[in-house]
Amino acid sequence: MEISTIGVVGCGIMGSGIAQISAQAGYEVFLSEINEDTLEKGISSIENSLAKLVEKGRIKPDEKLGAMSRIKGVIDINEFAVCNLIIEAATEKIDLKRSIFNDLDKICPQQTILATNTSSVSVIDVANATNRLERVLGMHFFNPVPVMKLLEVVKTVATSDDTIKTAVAFGKSVGKTVIIAKNTPAFIVNRLAVPFILSAIRMLESGVATKEDIDTGVTLGLNHPMGPLTLADFIGLDTLYYLARGAYEDTGDPIWIPPILLKDMVSAGWFGCKTGRGFYIYK
Ligand code: CAA
């Protein structure tokens, strides 16, 4: 299927990143938010990100203007009727995602592909809010989207091969390397990364080492760009907690049990970088 117009639901960190790379790759992009304020913030974050690329000489000023001209911010999701592929990047709440998918299913032609960028919700549980199970899949991008080279495509029991083929082609066209996972808890990358981060939190909790030494051990000993506690703050402790709790509920596997320290920090409202406090303090 030919893709020319993309819809992105939600212009937080992930949605604005997905909109940016799609517009840079030449797609027309509809980007939606629930109110003008949040929409404006998302669009200006894209503009700033592109301006930095111009400053560094990575793209020409014309390319920035071109990309911005291809992004149309909307509040009314009915405008998504012209999109061929819609990627939902709203808050990680299943009821919200199901309601968005149900609306999109009514608005969009039957051939439109609907994708969720979820990292913690089962894709089939979102898909079954629609009447197009074969055209619903997961397209899981990584933060920061313009920098991270990976796209994880998630296939449910009902996703058609054609839908996967189209999503893989789209991922490659926006410069990503694509891997394909079955719709299992945490897919491929988080299934490895999250238990690792949870172990680091347990290590801190039980007093094995300081947070700085745990992070330094991993950055210098394993050559990771960020230590696991810094990465936890970057991902968001709330996201991490709900992901771990969901995977534990689905599998019963104790590797997913969220450490009490993580639960308490989330209850305190310390979500990491986005709230200014997590394992570290942020200005
Ligand atoms: N948007 C665009 N570009 C960004 C950026 C952002 N938010 N943050 C950093 N960059 C760019 C910088 O401009 C810089 O570009 P140049 O090399 O062209 O100058 C480059 O990335 C490196 O940035 P810095 O020098 O400022 O800092 P750094 O070397 O520490 O890199 C980082 C920053 C890319 C975020 C790096 O620390 C990193 O890769 N961290 C790990 C990120 C990661 O693991 N992400 C996945 C999280 S899990 C997830 O997203 C999925 C999930 O389901 C939870």
py3Dmol code that shows the C-alpha trace and the ligand (Angstrom):
import py3Dmol

protein = """\
ATOM      1  CA  MET A   1       0.000   0.000   0.000  1.00  0.00           C
ATOM      2  CA  GLU A   2       1.260   3.492  -0.916  1.00  0.00           C
ATOM      3  CA  ILE A   3       1.702   5.795   2.095  1.00  0.00           C
ATOM      4  CA  SER A   4       1.753   9.565   1.554  1.00  0.00           C
ATOM      5  CA  THR A   5      -0.092  11.038   4.515  1.00  0.00           C
ATOM      6  CA  ILE A   6       0.564  10.194   8.144  1.00  0.00           C
ATOM      7  CA  GLY A   7      -1.512  10.930  11.215  1.00  0.00           C
ATOM      8  CA  VAL A   8       0.157  11.176  14.612  1.00  0.00           C
ATOM      9  CA  VAL A   9      -2.063  11.212  17.691  1.00  0.00           C
ATOM     10  CA  GLY A  10      -0.421  13.063  20.572  1.00  0.00           C
ATOM     11  CA  CYS A  11       2.474  15.477  20.333  1.00  0.00           C
ATOM     12  CA  GLY A  12       4.393  14.723  23.504  1.00  0.00           C
ATOM     13  CA  ILE A  13       8.037  13.641  23.261  1.00  0.00           C
ATOM     14  CA  MET A  14       7.303  10.526  21.170  1.00  0.00           C
ATOM     15  CA  GLY A  15       4.541  11.934  18.947  1.00  0.00           C
ATOM     16  CA  SER A  16       6.465  15.073  18.060  1.00  0.00           C
ATOM     17  CA  GLY A  17       9.562  13.002  17.272  1.00  0.00           C
ATOM     18  CA  ILE A  18       7.559  10.687  14.988  1.00  0.00           C
ATOM     19  CA  ALA A  19       5.916  13.689  13.269  1.00  0.00           C
ATOM     20  CA  GLN A  20       9.321  15.342  12.781  1.00  0.00           C
ATOM     21  CA  ILE A  21      11.037  12.378  11.119  1.00  0.00           C
ATOM     22  CA  SER A  22       7.958  11.687   8.942  1.00  0.00           C
ATOM     23  CA  ALA A  23       7.820  15.292   7.715  1.00  0.00           C
ATOM     24  CA  GLN A  24      11.592  15.273   7.108  1.00  0.00           C
ATOM     25  CA  ALA A  25      11.143  12.142   4.985  1.00  0.00           C
ATOM     26  CA  GLY A  26       8.593  13.994   2.798  1.00  0.00           C
ATOM     27  CA  TYR A  27       5.286  12.739   4.221  1.00  0.00           C
ATOM     28  CA  GLU A  28       2.343  15.053   4.805  1.00  0.00           C
ATOM     29  CA  VAL A  29       1.690  14.864   8.551  1.00  0.00           C
ATOM     30  CA  PHE A  30      -1.443  15.538  10.572  1.00  0.00           C
ATOM     31  CA  LEU A  31      -0.563  15.919  14.237  1.00  0.00           C
ATOM     32  CA  SER A  32      -3.318  15.997  16.848  1.00  0.00           C
ATOM     33  CA  GLU A  33      -3.586  17.082  20.456  1.00  0.00           C
ATOM     34  CA  ILE A  34      -6.398  17.591  22.899  1.00  0.00           C
ATOM     35  CA  ASN A  35      -5.976  21.373  23.140  1.00  0.00           C
ATOM     36  CA  GLU A  36      -4.282  24.286  21.345  1.00  0.00           C
ATOM     37  CA  ASP A  37      -1.742  24.860  24.133  1.00  0.00           C
ATOM     38  CA  THR A  38      -0.294  21.337  24.068  1.00  0.00           C
ATOM     39  CA  LEU A  39      -0.412  21.301  20.275  1.00  0.00           C
ATOM     40  CA  GLU A  40       1.554  24.555  20.085  1.00  0.00           C
ATOM     41  CA  LYS A  41       4.156  23.235  22.552  1.00  0.00           C
ATOM     42  CA  GLY A  42       4.605  20.058  20.493  1.00  0.00           C
ATOM     43  CA  ILE A  43       4.942  21.917  17.199  1.00  0.00           C
ATOM     44  CA  SER A  44       7.429  24.412  18.617  1.00  0.00           C
ATOM     45  CA  SER A  45       9.501  21.526  20.024  1.00  0.00           C
ATOM     46  CA  ILE A  46       9.702  20.139  16.466  1.00  0.00           C
ATOM     47  CA  GLU A  47      10.683  23.569  15.154  1.00  0.00           C
ATOM     48  CA  ASN A  48      13.447  23.843  17.801  1.00  0.00           C
ATOM     49  CA  SER A  49      14.719  20.367  17.047  1.00  0.00           C
ATOM     50  CA  LEU A  50      14.906  21.151  13.305  1.00  0.00           C
ATOM     51  CA  ALA A  51      16.533  24.536  14.053  1.00  0.00           C
ATOM     52  CA  LYS A  52      19.313  22.710  15.956  1.00  0.00           C
ATOM     53  CA  LEU A  53      19.895  20.485  12.920  1.00  0.00           C
ATOM     54  CA  VAL A  54      20.184  23.616  10.743  1.00  0.00           C
ATOM     55  CA  GLU A  55      22.632  25.188  13.240  1.00  0.00           C
ATOM     56  CA  LYS A  56      24.806  22.067  13.081  1.00  0.00           C
ATOM     57  CA  GLY A  57      24.672  22.097   9.270  1.00  0.00           C
ATOM     58  CA  ARG A  58      22.910  18.692   9.193  1.00  0.00           C
ATOM     59  CA  ILE A  59      19.994  20.059   7.157  1.00  0.00           C
ATOM     60  CA  LYS A  60      19.516  23.179   5.041  1.00  0.00           C
ATOM     61  CA  PRO A  61      17.173  25.983   6.174  1.00  0.00           C
ATOM     62  CA  ASP A  62      14.923  25.078   3.190  1.00  0.00           C
ATOM     63  CA  GLU A  63      14.604  21.520   4.436  1.00  0.00           C
ATOM     64  CA  LYS A  64      13.471  22.787   7.828  1.00  0.00           C
ATOM     65  CA  LEU A  65      10.884  25.038   6.192  1.00  0.00           C
ATOM     66  CA  GLY A  66       9.740  22.177   3.948  1.00  0.00           C
ATOM     67  CA  ALA A  67       9.331  19.794   6.887  1.00  0.00           C
ATOM     68  CA  MET A  68       7.433  22.374   8.952  1.00  0.00           C
ATOM     69  CA  SER A  69       5.131  23.161   6.014  1.00  0.00           C
ATOM     70  CA  ARG A  70       4.188  19.480   5.798  1.00  0.00           C
ATOM     71  CA  ILE A  71       3.016  19.343   9.438  1.00  0.00           C
ATOM     72  CA  LYS A  72      -0.570  20.312  10.100  1.00  0.00           C
ATOM     73  CA  GLY A  73      -1.612  20.548  13.749  1.00  0.00           C
ATOM     74  CA  VAL A  74      -5.240  19.625  14.431  1.00  0.00           C
ATOM     75  CA  ILE A  75      -7.548  19.354  17.412  1.00  0.00           C
ATOM     76  CA  ASP A  76     -10.360  17.686  15.483  1.00  0.00           C
ATOM     77  CA  ILE A  77      -9.366  14.062  14.852  1.00  0.00           C
ATOM     78  CA  ASN A  78     -11.935  13.887  11.993  1.00  0.00           C
ATOM     79  CA  GLU A  79      -9.238  15.504   9.819  1.00  0.00           C
ATOM     80  CA  PHE A  80      -7.331  12.191   9.988  1.00  0.00           C
ATOM     81  CA  ALA A  81      -9.772  10.720   7.436  1.00  0.00           C
ATOM     82  CA  VAL A  82      -7.245  11.476   4.642  1.00  0.00           C
ATOM     83  CA  CYS A  83      -4.334   9.628   6.309  1.00  0.00           C
ATOM     84  CA  ASN A  84      -3.027   6.280   5.035  1.00  0.00           C
ATOM     85  CA  LEU A  85      -1.173   5.421   8.243  1.00  0.00           C
ATOM     86  CA  ILE A  86      -1.967   6.710  11.726  1.00  0.00           C
ATOM     87  CA  ILE A  87       0.433   6.276  14.639  1.00  0.00           C
ATOM     88  CA  GLU A  88      -1.045   6.794  18.088  1.00  0.00           C
ATOM     89  CA  ALA A  89       1.376   8.152  20.688  1.00  0.00           C
ATOM     90  CA  ALA A  90      -1.041   9.145  23.435  1.00  0.00           C
ATOM     91  CA  THR A  91      -0.681   8.479  27.172  1.00  0.00           C
ATOM     92  CA  GLU A  92      -0.127   4.824  28.114  1.00  0.00           C
ATOM     93  CA  LYS A  93      -3.700   4.186  29.261  1.00  0.00           C
ATOM     94  CA  ILE A  94      -5.538   1.321  27.650  1.00  0.00           C
ATOM     95  CA  ASP A  95      -9.015   2.876  27.867  1.00  0.00           C
ATOM     96  CA  LEU A  96      -7.784   6.070  26.229  1.00  0.00           C
ATOM     97  CA  LYS A  97      -6.038   4.134  23.444  1.00  0.00           C
ATOM     98  CA  ARG A  98      -9.110   1.968  22.830  1.00  0.00           C
ATOM     99  CA  SER A  99     -11.317   5.013  22.610  1.00  0.00           C
ATOM    100  CA  ILE A 100      -8.930   6.704  20.120  1.00  0.00           C
ATOM    101  CA  PHE A 101      -8.803   3.536  17.984  1.00  0.00           C
ATOM    102  CA  ASN A 102     -12.572   3.196  18.077  1.00  0.00           C
ATOM    103  CA  ASP A 103     -12.963   6.801  16.847  1.00  0.00           C
ATOM    104  CA  LEU A 104     -10.305   6.376  14.143  1.00  0.00           C
ATOM    105  CA  ASP A 105     -11.955   3.178  12.953  1.00  0.00           C
ATOM    106  CA  LYS A 106     -15.185   5.091  12.343  1.00  0.00           C
ATOM    107  CA  ILE A 107     -13.488   8.088  10.708  1.00  0.00           C
ATOM    108  CA  CYS A 108     -10.945   6.398   8.413  1.00  0.00           C
ATOM    109  CA  PRO A 109     -11.424   4.390   5.224  1.00  0.00           C
ATOM    110  CA  GLN A 110     -11.127   0.623   5.694  1.00  0.00           C
ATOM    111  CA  GLN A 111      -7.631   0.453   4.112  1.00  0.00           C
ATOM    112  CA  THR A 112      -6.055   2.930   6.589  1.00  0.00           C
ATOM    113  CA  ILE A 113      -3.478   1.281   8.843  1.00  0.00           C
ATOM    114  CA  LEU A 114      -3.693   2.083  12.557  1.00  0.00           C
ATOM    115  CA  ALA A 115      -0.574   1.708  14.706  1.00  0.00           C
ATOM    116  CA  THR A 116       0.126   2.233  18.383  1.00  0.00           C
ATOM    117  CA  ASN A 117       3.487   3.369  19.714  1.00  0.00           C
ATOM    118  CA  THR A 118       2.749   1.680  23.028  1.00  0.00           C
ATOM    119  CA  SER A 119       5.483   0.059  25.083  1.00  0.00           C
ATOM    120  CA  SER A 120       3.236  -1.412  27.756  1.00  0.00           C
ATOM    121  CA  VAL A 121      -0.249  -2.129  26.430  1.00  0.00           C
ATOM    122  CA  SER A 122      -1.118  -5.320  24.541  1.00  0.00           C
ATOM    123  CA  VAL A 123      -1.599  -4.340  20.889  1.00  0.00           C
ATOM    124  CA  ILE A 124      -4.445  -6.823  20.322  1.00  0.00           C
ATOM    125  CA  ASP A 125      -6.369  -5.312  23.246  1.00  0.00           C
ATOM    126  CA  VAL A 126      -6.227  -1.973  21.446  1.00  0.00           C
ATOM    127  CA  ALA A 127      -6.904  -3.519  18.027  1.00  0.00           C
ATOM    128  CA  ASN A 128     -10.142  -5.126  19.160  1.00  0.00           C
ATOM    129  CA  ALA A 129     -11.678  -1.682  19.662  1.00  0.00           C
ATOM    130  CA  THR A 130     -11.769  -1.573  15.827  1.00  0.00           C
ATOM    131  CA  ASN A 131     -13.314  -3.581  13.007  1.00  0.00           C
ATOM    132  CA  ARG A 132     -10.009  -3.894  11.162  1.00  0.00           C
ATOM    133  CA  LEU A 133      -7.881  -6.255  13.249  1.00  0.00           C
ATOM    134  CA  GLU A 134      -5.708  -7.155  10.239  1.00  0.00           C
ATOM    135  CA  ARG A 135      -4.711  -3.506   9.753  1.00  0.00           C
ATOM    136  CA  VAL A 136      -3.692  -2.744  13.350  1.00  0.00           C
ATOM    137  CA  LEU A 137      -0.150  -3.216  14.664  1.00  0.00           C
ATOM    138  CA  GLY A 138       2.431  -1.812  17.066  1.00  0.00           C
ATOM    139  CA  MET A 139       5.095   0.631  15.833  1.00  0.00           C
ATOM    140  CA  HIS A 140       7.345   1.179  18.827  1.00  0.00           C
ATOM    141  CA  PHE A 141       9.837   4.018  18.401  1.00  0.00           C
ATOM    142  CA  PHE A 142      12.606   4.913  20.869  1.00  0.00           C
ATOM    143  CA  ASN A 143      13.339   8.191  22.615  1.00  0.00           C
ATOM    144  CA  PRO A 144      14.776  10.528  21.305  1.00  0.00           C
ATOM    145  CA  VAL A 145      13.025   9.487  18.084  1.00  0.00           C
ATOM    146  CA  PRO A 146      15.171  11.613  15.723  1.00  0.00           C
ATOM    147  CA  VAL A 147      18.359  10.047  17.176  1.00  0.00           C
ATOM    148  CA  MET A 148      17.476   6.417  17.950  1.00  0.00           C
ATOM    149  CA  LYS A 149      17.859   4.231  14.880  1.00  0.00           C
ATOM    150  CA  LEU A 150      15.425   1.475  15.836  1.00  0.00           C
ATOM    151  CA  LEU A 151      11.767   0.798  15.124  1.00  0.00           C
ATOM    152  CA  GLU A 152      10.168  -2.266  16.682  1.00  0.00           C
ATOM    153  CA  VAL A 153       7.179  -3.422  14.640  1.00  0.00           C
ATOM    154  CA  VAL A 154       4.710  -5.511  16.635  1.00  0.00           C
ATOM    155  CA  LYS A 155       2.526  -8.139  14.979  1.00  0.00           C
ATOM    156  CA  THR A 156      -0.594  -9.415  16.699  1.00  0.00           C
ATOM    157  CA  VAL A 157      -2.179 -12.785  15.883  1.00  0.00           C
ATOM    158  CA  ALA A 158      -4.483 -10.883  13.522  1.00  0.00           C
ATOM    159  CA  THR A 159      -2.144  -8.385  11.793  1.00  0.00           C
ATOM    160  CA  SER A 160      -1.864  -9.142   8.069  1.00  0.00           C
ATOM    161  CA  ASP A 161       1.470  -9.656   6.311  1.00  0.00           C
ATOM    162  CA  ASP A 162       0.626  -6.733   4.014  1.00  0.00           C
ATOM    163  CA  THR A 163       0.218  -4.416   7.007  1.00  0.00           C
ATOM    164  CA  ILE A 164       3.595  -5.510   8.375  1.00  0.00           C
ATOM    165  CA  LYS A 165       5.212  -5.028   4.951  1.00  0.00           C
ATOM    166  CA  THR A 166       3.839  -1.490   4.701  1.00  0.00           C
ATOM    167  CA  ALA A 167       4.945  -0.591   8.249  1.00  0.00           C
ATOM    168  CA  VAL A 168       8.454  -1.976   7.645  1.00  0.00           C
ATOM    169  CA  ALA A 169       8.741   0.006   4.394  1.00  0.00           C
ATOM    170  CA  PHE A 170       7.562   3.153   6.181  1.00  0.00           C
ATOM    171  CA  GLY A 171      10.087   2.599   9.017  1.00  0.00           C
ATOM    172  CA  LYS A 172      12.935   2.249   6.512  1.00  0.00           C
ATOM    173  CA  SER A 173      11.773   5.352   4.635  1.00  0.00           C
ATOM    174  CA  VAL A 174      12.120   7.441   7.809  1.00  0.00           C
ATOM    175  CA  GLY A 175      15.641   6.097   8.361  1.00  0.00           C
ATOM    176  CA  LYS A 176      15.009   3.372  10.916  1.00  0.00           C
ATOM    177  CA  THR A 177      16.278  -0.176  11.121  1.00  0.00           C
ATOM    178  CA  VAL A 178      13.217  -2.327  11.715  1.00  0.00           C
ATOM    179  CA  ILE A 179      12.886  -5.404  13.887  1.00  0.00           C
ATOM    180  CA  ILE A 180       9.685  -7.434  14.183  1.00  0.00           C
ATOM    181  CA  ALA A 181       8.280  -8.868  17.410  1.00  0.00           C
ATOM    182  CA  LYS A 182       5.194 -10.838  18.317  1.00  0.00           C
ATOM    183  CA  ASN A 183       2.707  -9.067  20.579  1.00  0.00           C
ATOM    184  CA  THR A 184       4.216 -10.326  23.846  1.00  0.00           C
ATOM    185  CA  PRO A 185       4.738  -8.317  27.073  1.00  0.00           C
ATOM    186  CA  ALA A 186       7.458  -5.666  26.498  1.00  0.00           C
ATOM    187  CA  PHE A 187       8.243  -6.984  22.967  1.00  0.00           C
ATOM    188  CA  ILE A 188      12.011  -7.423  22.301  1.00  0.00           C
ATOM    189  CA  VAL A 189      13.957  -4.437  23.608  1.00  0.00           C
ATOM    190  CA  ASN A 190      12.076  -3.683  26.820  1.00  0.00           C
ATOM    191  CA  ARG A 191      11.904  -7.398  27.616  1.00  0.00           C
ATOM    192  CA  LEU A 192      15.680  -7.223  27.927  1.00  0.00           C
ATOM    193  CA  ALA A 193      16.143  -3.657  29.159  1.00  0.00           C
ATOM    194  CA  VAL A 194      13.411  -3.322  31.784  1.00  0.00           C
ATOM    195  CA  PRO A 195      14.366  -6.360  33.959  1.00  0.00           C
ATOM    196  CA  PHE A 196      17.958  -5.021  33.802  1.00  0.00           C
ATOM    197  CA  ILE A 197      16.824  -1.592  35.046  1.00  0.00           C
ATOM    198  CA  LEU A 198      14.645  -3.209  37.740  1.00  0.00           C
ATOM    199  CA  SER A 199      17.720  -5.181  38.931  1.00  0.00           C
ATOM    200  CA  ALA A 200      19.680  -1.930  39.184  1.00  0.00           C
ATOM    201  CA  ILE A 201      16.890  -0.411  41.304  1.00  0.00           C
ATOM    202  CA  ARG A 202      16.858  -3.493  43.571  1.00  0.00           C
ATOM    203  CA  MET A 203      20.638  -3.209  43.874  1.00  0.00           C
ATOM    204  CA  LEU A 204      20.284   0.413  45.002  1.00  0.00           C
ATOM    205  CA  GLU A 205      17.405  -0.500  47.316  1.00  0.00           C
ATOM    206  CA  SER A 206      19.419  -3.199  49.049  1.00  0.00           C
ATOM    207  CA  GLY A 207      22.439  -0.928  49.511  1.00  0.00           C
ATOM    208  CA  VAL A 208      24.893  -2.810  47.281  1.00  0.00           C
ATOM    209  CA  ALA A 209      26.220   0.435  45.801  1.00  0.00           C
ATOM    210  CA  THR A 210      25.394   4.106  45.280  1.00  0.00           C
ATOM    211  CA  LYS A 211      23.308   5.184  42.302  1.00  0.00           C
ATOM    212  CA  GLU A 212      26.354   6.921  40.834  1.00  0.00           C
ATOM    213  CA  ASP A 213      28.492   3.782  41.082  1.00  0.00           C
ATOM    214  CA  ILE A 214      25.781   1.559  39.584  1.00  0.00           C
ATOM    215  CA  ASP A 215      25.476   3.950  36.637  1.00  0.00           C
ATOM    216  CA  THR A 216      29.225   4.357  36.251  1.00  0.00           C
ATOM    217  CA  GLY A 217      29.637   0.560  36.337  1.00  0.00           C
ATOM    218  CA  VAL A 218      27.291   0.197  33.400  1.00  0.00           C
ATOM    219  CA  THR A 219      28.471   3.179  31.347  1.00  0.00           C
ATOM    220  CA  LEU A 220      32.176   2.360  31.695  1.00  0.00           C
ATOM    221  CA  GLY A 221      31.978  -1.398  32.187  1.00  0.00           C
ATOM    222  CA  LEU A 222      29.411  -2.145  29.485  1.00  0.00           C
ATOM    223  CA  ASN A 223      29.787   0.965  27.325  1.00  0.00           C
ATOM    224  CA  HIS A 224      26.084   1.878  27.529  1.00  0.00           C
ATOM    225  CA  PRO A 225      25.409   5.573  26.775  1.00  0.00           C
ATOM    226  CA  MET A 226      23.475   5.950  30.044  1.00  0.00           C
ATOM    227  CA  GLY A 227      23.549   4.009  33.302  1.00  0.00           C
ATOM    228  CA  PRO A 228      20.321   2.130  34.172  1.00  0.00           C
ATOM    229  CA  LEU A 229      19.151   4.623  36.830  1.00  0.00           C
ATOM    230  CA  THR A 230      19.766   7.609  34.530  1.00  0.00           C
ATOM    231  CA  LEU A 231      17.958   5.701  31.783  1.00  0.00           C
ATOM    232  CA  ALA A 232      15.061   4.991  34.163  1.00  0.00           C
ATOM    233  CA  ASP A 233      14.724   8.745  34.809  1.00  0.00           C
ATOM    234  CA  PHE A 234      14.923   9.380  31.058  1.00  0.00           C
ATOM    235  CA  ILE A 235      12.213   6.813  30.223  1.00  0.00           C
ATOM    236  CA  GLY A 236      10.018   8.029  33.098  1.00  0.00           C
ATOM    237  CA  LEU A 237       9.625   6.131  36.381  1.00  0.00           C
ATOM    238  CA  ASP A 238       5.838   6.087  35.929  1.00  0.00           C
ATOM    239  CA  THR A 239       6.177   4.504  32.464  1.00  0.00           C
ATOM    240  CA  LEU A 240       8.676   1.986  33.796  1.00  0.00           C
ATOM    241  CA  TYR A 241       6.482   1.112  36.782  1.00  0.00           C
ATOM    242  CA  TYR A 242       3.309   0.580  34.717  1.00  0.00           C
ATOM    243  CA  LEU A 243       5.248  -1.404  32.119  1.00  0.00           C
ATOM    244  CA  ALA A 244       6.733  -3.708  34.788  1.00  0.00           C
ATOM    245  CA  ARG A 245       3.434  -4.079  36.643  1.00  0.00           C
ATOM    246  CA  GLY A 246       1.566  -4.895  33.411  1.00  0.00           C
ATOM    247  CA  ALA A 247       4.164  -7.472  32.354  1.00  0.00           C
ATOM    248  CA  TYR A 248       4.021  -9.072  35.829  1.00  0.00           C
ATOM    249  CA  GLU A 249       0.214  -9.260  35.688  1.00  0.00           C
ATOM    250  CA  ASP A 250       0.390 -10.842  32.209  1.00  0.00           C
ATOM    251  CA  THR A 251       3.172 -13.349  32.860  1.00  0.00           C
ATOM    252  CA  GLY A 252       3.396 -13.924  36.628  1.00  0.00           C
ATOM    253  CA  ASP A 253       7.177 -13.935  36.135  1.00  0.00           C
ATOM    254  CA  PRO A 254       8.864 -12.439  39.259  1.00  0.00           C
ATOM    255  CA  ILE A 255      11.561 -10.709  37.177  1.00  0.00           C
ATOM    256  CA  TRP A 256       8.877  -8.089  36.461  1.00  0.00           C
ATOM    257  CA  ILE A 257       7.875  -7.362  40.083  1.00  0.00           C
ATOM    258  CA  PRO A 258       8.325  -3.598  40.500  1.00  0.00           C
ATOM    259  CA  PRO A 259      10.728  -2.818  43.377  1.00  0.00           C
ATOM    260  CA  ILE A 260       9.067  -1.055  46.340  1.00  0.00           C
ATOM    261  CA  LEU A 261      11.485   1.871  45.882  1.00  0.00           C
ATOM    262  CA  LEU A 262      10.180   2.394  42.331  1.00  0.00           C
ATOM    263  CA  LYS A 263       6.565   2.181  43.479  1.00  0.00           C
ATOM    264  CA  ASP A 264       7.187   4.683  46.285  1.00  0.00           C
ATOM    265  CA  MET A 265       8.960   7.147  43.992  1.00  0.00           C
ATOM    266  CA  VAL A 266       6.042   7.005  41.558  1.00  0.00           C
ATOM    267  CA  SER A 267       3.581   7.545  44.445  1.00  0.00           C
ATOM    268  CA  ALA A 268       5.647  10.587  45.468  1.00  0.00           C
ATOM    269  CA  GLY A 269       5.257  12.013  41.935  1.00  0.00           C
ATOM    270  CA  TRP A 270       8.988  11.607  41.190  1.00  0.00           C
ATOM    271  CA  PHE A 271       8.745  10.472  37.569  1.00  0.00           C
ATOM    272  CA  GLY A 272      12.319  11.312  36.523  1.00  0.00           C
ATOM    273  CA  CYS A 273      13.482  13.996  34.039  1.00  0.00           C
ATOM    274  CA  LYS A 274       9.951  15.129  33.182  1.00  0.00           C
ATOM    275  CA  THR A 275       9.087  16.111  36.775  1.00  0.00           C
ATOM    276  CA  GLY A 276      12.574  17.341  37.721  1.00  0.00           C
ATOM    277  CA  ARG A 277      13.175  14.538  40.205  1.00  0.00           C
ATOM    278  CA  GLY A 278      13.802  10.830  39.917  1.00  0.00           C
ATOM    279  CA  PHE A 279      16.937   9.007  41.025  1.00  0.00           C
ATOM    280  CA  TYR A 280      18.639  12.315  40.225  1.00  0.00           C
ATOM    281  CA  ILE A 281      17.529  15.954  40.402  1.00  0.00           C
ATOM    282  CA  TYR A 282      17.011  17.842  37.103  1.00  0.00           C
ATOM    283  CA  LYS A 283      16.818  21.575  36.550  1.00  0.00           C
TER     284      LYS A 283
END
"""
ligand_1 = """\
54
CAA
N 16.201 15.157 20.130
C 17.021 15.237 19.069
N 18.381 15.062 19.166
C 18.877 14.817 20.384
C 18.073 14.725 21.545
C 16.678 14.920 21.379
N 15.857 14.853 22.399
N 18.876 14.467 22.607
C 20.128 14.391 22.136
N 20.129 14.601 20.808
C 21.284 14.589 19.905
C 22.252 15.711 20.242
O 21.852 16.905 19.606
C 23.549 15.166 19.716
O 23.565 15.306 18.312
P 24.963 15.532 17.513
O 25.810 14.311 17.778
O 24.494 15.635 16.122
O 25.557 16.792 18.059
C 23.433 13.663 19.983
O 22.034 13.379 20.126
C 24.168 13.283 21.246
O 23.635 14.096 22.289
P 24.507 14.742 23.475
O 25.910 14.929 23.009
O 23.771 15.915 24.014
O 24.409 13.694 24.635
P 24.723 12.162 24.616
O 25.924 11.840 23.789
O 24.687 11.787 26.044
O 23.474 11.513 23.869
C 21.422 10.417 24.027
C 22.175 11.688 24.336
C 21.301 10.229 22.513
C 20.037 10.568 24.625
C 22.232 9.203 24.636
O 22.501 9.465 25.984
C 21.515 7.897 24.526
O 21.509 7.269 23.482
N 20.890 7.454 25.640
C 20.120 6.226 25.677
C 18.781 6.470 25.075
C 17.917 5.266 25.113
O 18.297 4.200 25.552
N 16.710 5.438 24.611
C 15.727 4.412 24.625
C 14.893 4.563 25.837
S 13.684 3.279 25.920
C 12.454 3.853 24.928
O 12.436 4.905 24.402
C 11.328 2.942 24.676
C 10.436 2.596 25.762
O 9.538 1.843 25.496
C 10.534 3.061 27.141
"""
view = py3Dmol.view(width=600, height=400)
view.addModel(protein, "pdb")
view.setStyle({"model": 0}, {"cartoon": {"style": "trace"}})
view.addModel(ligand_1, "xyz")
view.setStyle({"model": 1}, {"stick": {}})
view.zoomTo()
view.show()
